[in-house]
Amino acid sequence: MTALGLFAGERALVTGSASNIGRGIALALAREGAAVVLADIDMERNAAVAREIGSAGGSAETISVDLAQPRGWREIIEAVEGRLPQMLVHSACPRRLETDTPADVSEETWDAMLTTNVRSGFFLGRELGTRMRQAGLHGRMLYITSLHAHSPRNLAHYSAAKAGMTMVVKELARALGPSGIRVNALAPGAVPGGGAANMDDTFQPRRKIPLQRFGTPEDMAGMAVALLSDRFSGYVTGATVPVDGGLALFNWIDMPGQG
């Protein structure tokens, strides 16, 4: 199961672990030797990830939790009490629908998105960070944000949530840094699955990606491992790293004659 053994003997908590990017990161951390705590609302798919890790010789346990509920983050804290993780990956995010535009998004959808990403993300990070500091752990945290923290997506609730999460990362990094706790973010580009489930290689905006392909959960997981590893990123905190194939390089309309 172990590749370089970067996280042997450590525990990692991954939210949104049942699918796509969260799943990919959980599997990668397990390959590096971490015992992984998988937190997700989808019990069945989350259990499948745990079995996948276990069948490869890794260690995983599951927590069923809805981080769109105000008390969700507390349930995670209670579940890991006495078994403090050295790493937190906050990847949980409600699925976004293209029909939830600024003109149409409901209060319930808005609240679920902001609560999961910003409220739960902040309090989960703060409380785990406090416990890491008390235990003398040089912990690491990684938040999955988005390019749309800075660029409108026609989904105001999603862009606002990711923008808020980006500032949560900066505030936690500043507050926890003196205790040796690093907090960073990873901003994926176009990764099919989740809110981008219908993308394929015939999807027109692919030509806006200089590397000429969509991203994969494995692409995200590789950078996640690097950012969580003190061996590779020990002097990095408060940063947001885009993993987007160069998609963010395009910020203007196509002019006539441009392909």
N, C-alpha and C positions, 0 to 999 in steps of 0.2 A: 504493500500500500504506500510505502514511503518513497518519495522521490529524492529530495535533498535532506529530508528530515528537519526542515526549518522550524517546525512547531512541535517537535516531539516533546511529550510531557506537558503540553499546554492544552487549555480548553478554549473553545471558540463558540460564541453564540451568534447564530445567523437568523435574522428575521426574514420572512418571505422566502423561506428555504424550499418550498414545495415545487417550485417551477422556475424555468428560465434562468435569469442571471443569479438569483439567490441560490438556486440548486447548483449551478455551475461553480459558484464560489465555495459552497459547502463541500462539494466533492473535492475541489482542489485543496482546501485546507486539510481535509481528512487524508488526502494523499501525502501531505507534508507532515503527517503524524499527529495532528490535533484531534482531540476528542471533541466532537461537534454536538452542540445543542441546537436542534432544529425547531424554530418557532414559526408556526403558520396557522392560518385559519382552516386550511384544507387538510383535514386529518388523514384522509386516505392517501393522497399524493405525498404528503409529508412522511408517512410511514413507509412508503415505497422508496423514498430517498434514503431513509435510515437503513432499510434492508439492503439497498445497493451498496452503501458504505460498509455495512457489516459483512456482506458477502465477499468484499475485497479485503477483509481483514482489519477494517477500521472500526472506530468506536463512535456511535451516534445514539442520541436519545431525542425524543420529540416532546414539544409543548404545543398544545392546542390553544390558540389565543386569537382574539380579534383586536388588533391595534387601532381599529377605527372607533372602538369604545373607550371612553375616558379612563377606565380602570385597567385597560389591557396591559399597559406597561408595568403596572404594579403586579399583575399576575406573573409576569416573567421574572421580576425581581424576587418574588416569593418562591418561584420554582427553582431558582438557582441559588437560593440562600444556603450558605455553607459550602457551596461548590462554585466559587467565584471564577468567571472566565477571565482570561488575560486579553481576549479579543472580542470585540463587538463588530458585527457587520449588520447595518440596518438597511435591508433591501426591500422590506415590505412596502407595498403600495397598492391601493385599490386599482382594479382595471379601469382604464380610461376608454371612453367611447367617443368616437368622432362626432356624435350627435350632441354631446354635452358642451355646446359652444357657449360663449359668454351670454348670448341671448336666451339660452335654453337650460343651462345647468340649474339643477334644483338645490335648495338649501341642504338637503340630506346628502347629496353627492358632494357638494362643496365641503361640508363639515367632515365627512368621512375621509376625504383626501387630505385636508389640512390636519386633522387629528392624527391620522396614521403617520404622515411624513414629519410634521413639525412638532406637534404637541408630544406624541409618543416618542419621537426621535430625540427630542430635547430631554425629557424627564428620564428616559431610559439611559441616555448617555450620562446625564448628571449623576444619577443615583449609582450607576455602575462605576463611574469615575470616582465618586466619593469613597466607595468601598475599595477600589483599587488603591487609592491614595492611603487609606487607613491600613491596608494590608502591605503597603510598601511595594506594590506591583508596578512595573513600568509597562502599563497596558497600552493597547492600541485600539483605535476605533476607525471604522470606515463606513461612510454614508454613501448610498447610491443616489446621486442627484440627477441632473439632466442638462443638456445643452440649453434647454428651454427655461432654465433659471435666469437666463439673460436674453433670450429671444422668444417672442410670442409664439404660441402654438395653436391659437384659436381655441384653446382649452384653458380658460383663465384659472380654474381651480388647480389644474396640474402645474402650470407654470408658476403660479403664486406659491404653491406648496414647495416646489423645488427651489425657488428663490429663497424662501424662508429657511429651508433646510441648509442651504449654502451658508447663511449667516449663523445658524446654529453651530455648524462645523467650526467657523471662525471663532465664535465666542467660547465654545468648549475647548478648542485648541489653546486659546489664550489663557483660560482659567486653569486648565489642567497641565499645561506644559511645564510649569515649575516643579511639578511632581513627577516629571519624566513620562507623562502619558501623552501619546501622540494621537491626533484626530485629523483625519483627512477625508476627502471625498473623491469619488470616481464618477465622471459624467459620461455615460454611454452615448454613442451615436445611434444609428438606425440598426436595431437588433430585432429581427422578426420574433414574434411571440409576445405575450402580454398585451400591451396596448397597440402593438404594431403587428398583429397576428396575420394580416393579409398581405404583407410585403413578400414579393418574390423577385426574381431577376428580370421580370418584364416591367416592374414598377418604375415609372418614369423618373422619379427623383434620384435613382441610383447613379445617374450620370453626374450628380453633384458630389459624389464621393470620390476624391482623387485616387484612392486605392481600388476603386471599381468593384467593390463588393460590400455586402452588408456585414455587420458584425455578428459574432456568435457569443454565447455565454462563456465559451472557453477563452475568447479574446479578453473578456472582462475579468475572468477569473485569474488570468496570468498577471494582469496589472494589480488586481486585488492582493494576490500573494506578495508581490513586490512591495506594495505600500504597507502591508501589515508586517513585513519582515524588517527587523532592526538591522539585519545584515545588509540589506539593500537600500533601505530608506530611513535609517536611524536618525537622520538630521532633517527630516521632512515632517512638517506639521502645519495645519491650517490651509493646506493646498487642495485645489480641485484639479484633478488630472483628467482631461478629455481623452476618451478611448473611442475614436469616431472615424477612423480611416481618413481623416482630413475634412470631414463634412463641415466643420465650423469655419473652414477657410472661405466658404461661399457666403457672402452677405449682400449680394446685389442681384438684380434681375438680369436675365439673359438678354443680350442685345441682338438685333437682327443679324443673322448669319453665323451666330454662335451655336455650336452643337451641344 
